[in-house]
Amino acid sequence: MRAFILISTCLFVSGGSLAFASMVSAADMEPMSDEEMSDVSGQGVGIVMEDFRFAHGHDSGAGKTFKLTGITNEAGEDVTVLVDNLYIGGAGSKFGNSLQTVNLGRLSNPFSMRLRDGDSIASSPKGKAVFELAAPSKEGGSATSDPMDLGFATTVQSGGKSQKLNIHAESAVVDGSYIRFWGSKPGESRQELRGQIQANFQTDRLSINACAQTGSSCGSRVAFNDFMMELTIGNEHQPVFFSVLGGSHPVEEQGQLRVEVRTISETPPDGYYTNDAYRSDITVGDVGIGGESLGAARMEGMLFQKLKTTTRSLD
């Protein structure tokens, strides 16, 4: 695997490993206000991975361990989740059994981590500094990374029984995806981290089955062919709130992470409910179950008006 990291306008290349560089100023660092941070225009950090592939799984016979423990079911019995296989590689991997390498990103359009001016970003808050983690954006309608295969195969052991679940995505791309964060303003009632999520995912086939890991003889596979998702959660008028619950919450919830979209509290601007930039689409060219075609499926123009997700302790 070759990995490239771009910092500002410089390029650092290392064959087989990552290269890092830093510049140190003699001046003491001081806190910056949102107004000062919003003027920062550096390019940030870009990451490109060439000839990349990853695979790991649980195989006790080969001395490999990849499992999740400390979970119980409703009866109080121990639950063990064995990650039989987790892989990322090039297209044509045959469910991870013939894993090829893949190029993720380009030097001219890498995965990026940077600080941006909210005034320059549509659907982001104005006058705020915005921290962004982003996949490459499409160039001329074409993907900027090679298509990749990725999959997750697991065995869940609970109550003396085992169940297998396998999820595979073939020739997938995530171009245009990002997550952005910004802070609250002084005096706002909710002093919490805010943000927005754009999850774009396109794959020739997304399949789910409960059969052999290879999927070669599974007659009950659910397949979503020509699957495309553009999932938009949060915007400048109705952001996603990220918080860790404190002492005002029940003891069992304290310290847990909450991700929430609240009902819009302001009078939305004209066109808010019809603006395509705030809406999500999921389309499937064909849905197949057990080899039988059910035809196409579409969910278009979805707008998230209320959402609350809270983690739970496994103790």
N, C-alpha and C positions, 0 to 999 in steps of 0.2 A: 504494500500500500504506500502510495506517495501522498503526503499531505502538505498543503500550502496555507500559510496564514498571511493575510495582508493587513498591515497596520499603517494607517494614514495613507501616504502615497508610496510607501516602500513595500517591497515584496521579499519574503524570506522563504527559501525553498530548502527542504531537507529530504533526501532520499531514504525512505523507510522510517522516518521519525519526524517529530514536530520541532520546528525551530522557533525560538522566542527571542525577542529583543525588547529592550526598554530604554527610555530616555529619562534621565533624572535631572531635575532642576534644583539649583541651590536654594531657591526661595521657598519659604514655608508655605504649605497649602492652607487655604482658608475656605470656609463654607461659601457656596454660591447660592444666590436666590434663584427662584424659578425664572425670573426675567433675565438674569445673567446666563443661566443654563440654556435658555431658549435661543440665545445667540450663538451657541456652540455649533460649528459647521464642520467638524472633523469627520472623516470617512468612517471612523470606527474600526472594527475588526472584521475581516472577511475570511471565511474558511472554505477551502476546496479539497475534496478527497478524490484521488485518482486510484484506480485499481483497488477499490475497497470491497471487502466482504467481511461479514461477521456471522458467526454461528456458535451457539453454546446450548447445552441441554443437560438433562439429568440421565445418567447411565451409571448406576451403582457398580455394575460389573466392570466398567472401564475406569472406575475411580473418579467419575465426574458427578458433582453434586450441584443441583440447581432446584431448590424447593423453598416453599413458603410454609412456615409453621406458626403455631401460636393462635390458630383460628379454631373456633368451636361452632357447631351447628346449633339449631334451636333446642336440641335435646341435651346440650352440654358436652357432646362427644367431640373429640379432637378431629380436626380437618387438616389434611396435608395436601398442598397443591404442588405437584411435580411439573416443572417446566421441561417437558420432553425435548422441545426444540424451539429456539428463538433465532431467527436468521434474517439477514439482509444481504442481498447480492444482485447480480445482473439478471436480466430477463432470461427465461428458459431454464430455470434452476430445477425444474421437476419437483416442486414442493420442498425445495431445500436439499434434495438428495444429490444434486449435481450443481453445487453452488459456483457460480461464475462471478468475476469481479465486475464492478460498476463504477462509473465516474459520477460523482455528486457535485454539481455546480461547475461553473467555469471561472477562469481567472477574471474575465470581464464582467461576471455576474455571479458572485459567490453567495453562499450562506453568510449572513451578516449579523453583527451585534453592534448597535450604535445608538447615540443620543441624537434626537432630531427636534426640530422646532415645530411645535404643534400647529403654528400658523401656516406651515407649508404642506400640511397633510389633510386631505379631505376626511371628514368624519372623526377628526381628532380635536381635542380642546384647544382653543386659541389662547395664546399667551402662556402656554405651559411647555415645559421640557418633557419630551416623550422618549422613554427608553424602549427600543425595539429589537426583538429577535425575529429574523425573517429568513425564509427560504428564498432562493432566487425567484425573480419575477419572469414572466414569459417574455420572450423577445420575438416580435413579429408573429405572435400566435403559436410559436414553437416552444417546446420544453427546453429548459436550460440545463437539465440533468438527464443522464441516460435513464430510460425506464428501469425500474428495479423490482425484484421479487422480494417480498417479505412475508413472514409467517410466524405463527405462534401455535404450538401444539402442547396441550397440557393434559395431565391426568389428575383428577380430583378424587382423593380417598376420604370417604366419610361414612361412618356407621358400618364399617366392614365391607362397603361396596366401593367400586371404582368406576368412574365415568370419564370418557375421553372427549375432548373438544379440540378441534383443529380449525384454525382460521388462516387462509392463504390469500394473498393479493398478488396478481400476476401483471407484470409490465405497468407498475404504478408510478405516478409522479405527484409531487406535492408543491409545484411551483405556485408562487403567489401567496403562500401561507405566512402568517405572522402572528405574534402576540406583542401587544404594546402596553406599557405601564406609565401612569403618571400619578402625581400626588394630589391631595386635596388642597383647597385654598384656606387660608386662615379664616376662622370664624364659621366654616361650614359645619353643619351638624354631624356629619359623618367624617371623622378624621381617619380615613382608610385608604389603602392603595386602590387605585382605579385602573381600568384598562379595557381593552377590546381584543377579541380573538377572531382571526380569519383562518379557517381550516379548509383548504382546498385539497381535494383528494380525487384522483382519477385513476382508474385501473381497468384493464381489459376484462378481468374477472375477479370478483371477490367471492370466495366460497367458504362455506361453513359446513362442517360435517362432524359426525360422532363415530367415525370408523377408523380404519388404520391410518397411521400418520402419513403414509404415502398418498392416500386418497385414490389409489389406482383401482380399487374394487369396491368403492362406496356407492351404493345405489340410493342413499338417502341424502345426498349432498344438496344443500341449498346454494344455488349459484346466482350471483347478480352480475350479468354480463354487461359490458360497456357502462360501468358504474361511474357516476360523476357526482361529487358533492362539493358545494360551495357554501360552507357554514359560517354565518356571520353572527357573532354574539357581542353586543356592546357597541356603543358609539358615544359621541361627545354629549348627547342629550340623555342617554340612558346607559351609563357605563356598567361594566362588570366590577363589583366590589370584591376585593380580596382581603380577608381579615382572619386573625387568630382570636378565638373567643376568650374573653377574660372573666373576671370575677363576678360580673353581673349575670352570668349565665349559670345554669345548673352545673353542679360539680362534674357530672359525667361528660359535659360538653366543653369544659374549660380546657384550653390548649389545643382544641381542634381547629382545623382549617375550614373556612366557609367561603364558597364562591357563590355570588348572588347577583342577580339582575332584578332590580325592584321596579314596580310600576312607576312609570314616568311621573315625576313630581312637579314638573313645570308645564306651562302651556306649550305644546310642541309647535315648531314652526310650520308654516304652510308646506304641504307636500311631504311631511314626515312619514305618514303612514303609507305613502305610495312610492317613496324613494327606494329604488332598487338597490342602492348602496347599503341599506340597512337590512336587506332581506336575504333569505337563504333558499337555495335550490338543491334538490336531490333528484337525479334522473337515473333510470336504469333502462338500458336498451331491451333487455329480456331477463325475466326471472324464471329460473328453472328449478324444479324440485324433483329429485329422483329421475332425472332425464326428461321430464315432461315440461314443456314450455307453457308459462302462464302469461306471456306477453310482456309489454313494456309497463313501466310504472313511473309516475312523476309526482313530486311534491314541490311546488313552486311558490315563491313569494311568501315564505314563512317569516314571521317577525316575532322574536322572543320578547314577550311583554313581562314575564315574571318567571324567575328561575332561582332555586335555592338548593345548593348541594353542600352537605357538611360531612366531613370525615368522622369516623367513629373509632374509638380505641379498641384494640384487640385483646386487652387485658381481661 
